[in-house]
Amino acid sequence: MTDKLVLHEDPRSGNCYKIQLTAALLGLPLERRQYDIMRGDTRTPEFLSKVNSNGRIPVLQVGERFLPESNAACWYLGESTHLVPDSRFERADMLRWMFFEQYNHEPNIATLRFWLVYLGQGNLSPQQREQIMGKRAAGEAALKLMDEHLTGREWFVGASASLADIALFAYTHLAEAGGFSLGDHPAVCRWLDRVRKLPGFVAMDT
């Protein structure tokens, strides 16, 4: 890649970490520009006009172009590398797990971490408090499904790590901060250790 890569991020975000980890595993230089979403840094007129009109991070800047959405950014970095399978079916299966992460995993596991760690249970709205049990059940179901899939295999797709593993690692390894017990999912725990041992792995800042 010849274009300069810049990650617009809040380092506390697992979605931002996905992109950082993908770049690290591929040995790609990545400049990081940090924002505090709790202070509304991504809602300023400058951010909305120059970086992402949707007011959200992460955003991967490629030269003068901006690419929001974490899994889209990971795909941009990972396409035609060892993190994307050669097999057409396995590529589609990798995307299936990345969609699963965004629709079944992140909205529950990541959301509870954000609510409990950064907002605080005492500051939650009545609607948020009412959703805790449902999100916990859905998050546990996601972890159970992952554990069953990983039993007897090392990676989510194929014989080596892919973008599916990166996407799911980001918030899974933080799940206990949201009140989930990773010890109940031994295959997931073994998989987390394998990801941490990948060449080029970098830990999340916070």
RASUL-V336212 format. One record per helix or strand. SS is the DSSP state (a for helix, b for strand). FROM is the first residue (numbers start at 1). TO is the last residue. If there is no record, write none. Layout:
# RASUL-V336212
SS/FROM/TO + SS/FROM/TO
This chain:
# RASUL-V336212
b/5/9 + a/14/26 + b/31/34 + a/37/39 + a/41/43 + a/45/50 + b/59/62 + b/65/68 + a/70/78 + a/88/119 + a/121/123 + a/126/150 + a/163/172 + a/175/178 + a/182/184 + a/186/196
